[in-house]
Amino acid sequence: MYLGELVRLVLVRLIDQGLAFSGKSSEELSERWRFETRFVTDIESDKDSENTNVEKVFQSLNLTTVASKDDVHIVKYVCSLVSIRAAQLVGAGISVLLKHINKPEVTVALDGSLYRYHPKLHDLMMERIRYHVPETQCKLILAEDGSGKGAAFVASVVARSQRS
């Protein structure tokens, strides 16, 4: 949810400065939360020479009439930067936990559609984790229904502690 809004805010700023979309926006792009995080994932899924997904996003945001080839590159670049930033922040947070745990090998389970569908997020996070804790072999895996299993785990811990 938030990555899309970050991209939208950057694009609005670039438009206001006349640096993107010839300084013209659309009602859709001006609306808060309208640039969905799935748009970032879709755009990041486009190959360098391919613009299929970014063009679909332009259509859903009513930007096709004002978009140029440069705008395609700008939007792809902004999505890339926001994705890198997100991966670095999460990777840094995981690295702190790994340093605290201080084990030679750790598997971290992650849940959520961003981690599940973003084509580059896993590798970007691993890059940041290896940078901060090269001594730890970390494996990131997708947790199926992580919140449901997490709630069950907490409930079992509470139940066990009440019996003691």
C-alpha positions in Angstrom: 0.0 0.0 0.0 2.7 2.5 1.0 5.1 1.9 -1.8 2.6 3.0 -4.4 1.8 6.1 -2.5 5.5 7.0 -2.2 5.8 6.6 -6.0 2.7 8.7 -6.5 4.1 11.5 -4.3 7.4 11.5 -6.2 5.5 11.6 -9.5 3.3 14.5 -8.4 6.3 16.4 -7.3 8.0 15.8 -10.7 4.9 16.9 -12.5 4.6 20.1 -10.3 8.2 20.9 -11.3 7.4 20.3 -15.0 9.8 17.3 -15.1 7.3 14.6 -16.0 4.2 14.3 -18.1 4.8 17.8 -19.5 3.7 19.2 -16.1 0.2 17.7 -16.5 -1.4 15.2 -14.2 -4.7 13.4 -14.1 -7.4 13.4 -11.5 -6.6 9.8 -10.8 -2.9 10.4 -10.1 -3.8 13.4 -7.9 -6.0 11.2 -5.7 -4.2 9.8 -2.6 -3.6 6.1 -2.6 -4.6 5.7 -6.2 -1.2 4.5 -7.3 -1.4 1.0 -5.9 1.6 -1.0 -4.7 0.7 -3.7 -7.2 1.4 -1.0 -9.9 5.0 -0.9 -8.6 5.3 -4.7 -8.7 3.8 -4.8 -12.2 6.1 -2.0 -13.5 9.1 -3.7 -11.9 8.1 -6.9 -13.8 8.5 -5.2 -17.2 11.8 -6.0 -18.9 14.1 -3.1 -19.7 13.0 -3.1 -23.3 9.3 -3.8 -22.5 6.7 -1.3 -21.3 3.5 -3.4 -21.3 2.8 -3.0 -17.6 3.8 0.6 -17.3 1.4 1.4 -20.2 -1.4 -0.5 -18.4 -0.8 1.6 -15.3 -0.8 4.8 -17.4 -4.2 3.7 -18.8 -5.7 3.1 -15.4 -4.4 6.4 -14.2 -5.6 8.2 -17.3 -2.1 9.4 -18.2 -1.8 7.9 -21.7 -2.6 11.2 -23.5 0.2 13.1 -21.7 2.8 10.3 -21.3 6.0 10.4 -23.4 8.7 7.8 -23.8 10.7 9.8 -21.3 7.8 9.5 -18.8 7.9 5.7 -19.2 11.6 5.7 -18.2 11.0 8.2 -15.3 8.2 6.1 -13.8 10.2 2.9 -14.2 13.1 4.6 -12.5 11.0 6.0 -9.6 9.5 2.5 -9.0 13.0 1.0 -9.0 14.3 3.5 -6.5 11.3 3.1 -4.2 11.7 -0.7 -4.4 15.4 -0.5 -3.6 14.7 1.8 -0.6 12.1 -0.6 0.7 14.3 -3.6 0.4 17.2 -1.8 2.1 15.0 -0.8 5.0 13.6 -4.3 5.5 17.0 -5.9 4.9 18.6 -3.6 7.5 15.8 -4.5 10.0 16.3 -8.2 9.5 20.1 -7.7 9.7 19.7 -6.2 13.2 17.7 -9.2 14.3 20.2 -11.6 12.8 23.0 -9.9 14.7 21.0 -10.1 17.9 20.3 -13.8 17.3 23.9 -14.4 16.5 23.5 -17.9 14.8 25.5 -19.0 11.8 22.4 -20.0 9.8 18.9 -18.5 10.1 15.8 -18.9 8.0 13.4 -16.0 8.0 9.8 -16.4 6.8 8.1 -13.5 5.2 4.4 -13.0 4.3 2.6 -10.5 2.1 1.8 -9.9 -1.5 4.6 -7.4 -1.9 7.2 -10.1 -1.0 5.3 -12.8 -2.9 4.9 -10.9 -6.2 7.6 -8.3 -6.5 10.2 -9.7 -8.9 13.2 -8.0 -7.4 12.5 -7.5 -3.7 13.9 -10.9 -2.5 17.3 -10.4 -4.2 17.5 -6.7 -3.1 16.8 -7.7 0.5 19.3 -10.5 0.4 21.9 -8.1 -1.0 21.4 -5.8 2.0 21.4 -8.6 4.5 24.7 -10.0 3.1 26.2 -6.5 3.3 25.3 -6.1 7.0 25.8 -9.6 8.3 28.1 -11.5 5.9 28.9 -14.0 8.7 25.3 -15.3 8.8 23.9 -17.6 6.2 20.4 -16.2 5.9 17.6 -17.8 3.9 14.4 -15.8 3.2 11.3 -17.9 2.5 7.7 -17.1 1.8 5.4 -18.0 4.7 2.0 -19.2 3.6 -0.7 -17.6 5.8 1.9 -16.1 8.1 -0.5 -14.0 10.1 -2.8 -16.9 10.7 0.0 -19.2 11.8 1.5 -16.4 13.9 -1.8 -15.8 15.7 -2.1 -19.6 16.4 1.5 -19.6 17.7 0.8 -16.7 20.1 -2.4 -18.4 21.3 -0.6 -21.6 22.0 2.2 -19.8 23.9 -0.4 -18.0 26.0 -2.3 -21.1 26.7 0.8 -23.0 27.7 1.9 -20.1 30.0 -1.5 -20.1 31.7 -1.2 -23.8 32.5 2.1 -23.3 34.2 
